[in-house]
Amino acid sequence: MITREITLTGRQGLVSKPAAIFIQKASNYKSSIWIEKNERRVNAKSLLGLLSLGIENGNKVTIIAEGEDEQFAVNELEEYLKAIDQT
């Protein structure tokens, strides 16, 4: 299992369109992937779950992946969250 903590620093958080793209990316992996905010963990492949966290600018989140491609999953998802911070 791999975990990585990220602080969103851009203008927008993980709102509907960026969340949908995040889910598409997460769904490409065989690993189980979760995202956690304030000790609340949801399936990172679930739009309702992800949106229910209300991830906004300045929030710290943790990406958790477990499975055969966990390292690749965490790396790509971290990279994506950092990229949406730049918009």
C-alpha positions as CSV (number, residue, x, y, z in Angstrom):
1,M,0.0,0.0,0.0
2,I,1.2,3.5,-0.9
3,T,0.0,6.8,0.5
4,R,0.8,10.3,-0.6
5,E,-0.4,13.5,1.0
6,I,-1.1,16.5,-1.2
7,T,-2.2,20.1,-0.5
8,L,-4.3,21.7,-3.2
9,T,-3.0,25.2,-3.8
10,G,-4.7,26.4,-7.0
11,R,-7.9,28.4,-7.5
12,Q,-10.3,25.5,-7.6
13,G,-10.6,22.4,-5.7
14,L,-11.7,19.0,-7.0
15,V,-15.0,20.2,-8.4
16,S,-17.2,18.3,-10.9
17,K,-15.2,18.4,-14.1
18,P,-11.7,17.9,-12.5
19,A,-13.2,15.2,-10.3
20,A,-14.6,13.4,-13.3
21,I,-11.2,13.4,-15.0
22,F,-9.5,12.3,-11.7
23,I,-12.0,9.3,-11.6
24,Q,-11.3,8.4,-15.2
25,K,-7.5,8.3,-14.5
26,A,-8.0,6.3,-11.3
27,S,-10.3,3.8,-13.1
28,N,-7.5,3.0,-15.5
29,Y,-5.7,1.2,-12.7
30,K,-6.3,-2.3,-11.3
31,S,-5.4,-1.2,-7.8
32,S,-7.9,-0.1,-5.2
33,I,-7.6,3.6,-4.8
34,W,-9.0,5.8,-2.1
35,I,-8.8,9.5,-1.3
36,E,-9.0,10.7,2.2
37,K,-9.7,14.2,3.7
38,N,-10.0,14.8,7.4
39,E,-9.9,11.1,8.2
40,R,-12.9,10.5,5.9
41,R,-12.0,8.0,3.1
42,V,-13.9,7.4,-0.1
43,N,-13.4,5.3,-3.2
44,A,-11.4,7.5,-5.7
45,K,-13.3,5.8,-8.5
46,S,-16.7,7.1,-7.3
47,L,-17.9,10.5,-8.4
48,L,-20.4,10.9,-5.6
49,G,-17.9,9.8,-3.0
50,L,-15.2,12.1,-4.3
51,L,-17.6,15.1,-4.5
52,S,-18.9,14.4,-1.0
53,L,-15.5,15.2,0.4
54,G,-15.8,18.8,-0.7
55,I,-12.2,19.1,-1.6
56,E,-11.3,22.8,-1.9
57,N,-8.3,25.1,-2.4
58,G,-5.9,24.7,0.5
59,N,-7.2,21.3,1.6
60,K,-4.9,18.4,2.4
61,V,-5.8,15.1,0.9
62,T,-4.2,11.7,1.0
63,I,-4.2,9.3,-2.0
64,I,-4.1,5.7,-1.0
65,A,-3.5,2.9,-3.5
66,E,-3.1,-0.8,-3.0
67,G,-2.5,-3.3,-5.8
68,E,-0.2,-4.3,-8.5
69,D,0.0,-0.9,-10.2
70,E,-0.2,1.2,-7.0
71,Q,3.0,3.2,-7.5
72,F,2.0,4.2,-11.1
73,A,-1.5,5.2,-9.9
74,V,-0.4,7.4,-7.0
75,N,2.2,9.1,-9.2
76,E,-0.2,9.9,-12.0
77,L,-3.0,11.1,-9.6
78,E,-0.6,13.3,-7.7
79,E,0.7,14.8,-10.9
80,Y,-2.9,15.4,-12.1
81,L,-3.9,17.2,-8.8
82,K,-0.8,19.4,-9.0
83,A,-1.6,20.2,-12.7
84,I,-5.2,21.3,-11.9
85,D,-3.7,23.5,-9.2
86,Q,-2.0,25.5,-11.9
87,T,-5.3,26.5,-13.7
